[in-house]
Amino acid sequence: MTTSKSHRFLRIEDVMKKTRLSKSYIYALAKTGGFPRSIKLVEGGTAVCWLESEVDEWMESKIQQRDEVVA
């Protein structure tokens, strides 16, 4: 399977830096569907990552929510 779209994986440290959220809050939000779901990197392993594009979309949605309240 080939795709022309480029994907970048972010580890939890990168997600924390990008969003300025704590590790525990990111996992709590993801558990309730309030944050993008993580991707297991290795079957049977514990390492996970997030798609940067999905994290960016989540951040954009927060900006839109803020702007809708102001408007």
C-alpha positions, -999 to +999 in steps of 0.1 A: +000+000+000+014+034-010+002+068+001+012+102-010+004+117+024+034+121+047+029+112+083+050+121+113+048+102+146+051+121+179+061+104+211+045+115+243+073+140+251+067+157+218+030+158+223+035+173+258+058+200+243+034+207+214+003+210+235+017+221+269-004+194+286+008+169+311+013+133+303-014+122+327-039+147+312-032+137+277-039+100+285-070+110+305-084+130+276-076+102+251-093+077+273-126+097+272-123+105+235-113+141+241-079+137+224-066+117+194-060+080+200-025+068+202-009+043+178+009+012+191+044+011+176+051-026+182+025-053+186+026-065+221+048-036+232+040-006+253+055+022+230+029+044+215+028+076+194+004+101+180+000+114+144+012+150+144-016+159+119-043+146+144-027+165+173-026+196+151-063+191+141-072+188+178-054+221+186-072+238+157-105+225+171-097+241+204-090+275+187-123+272+167-142+264+199-127+295+216-136+317+185-172+304+184-177+314+220-164+349+213-184+354+181 
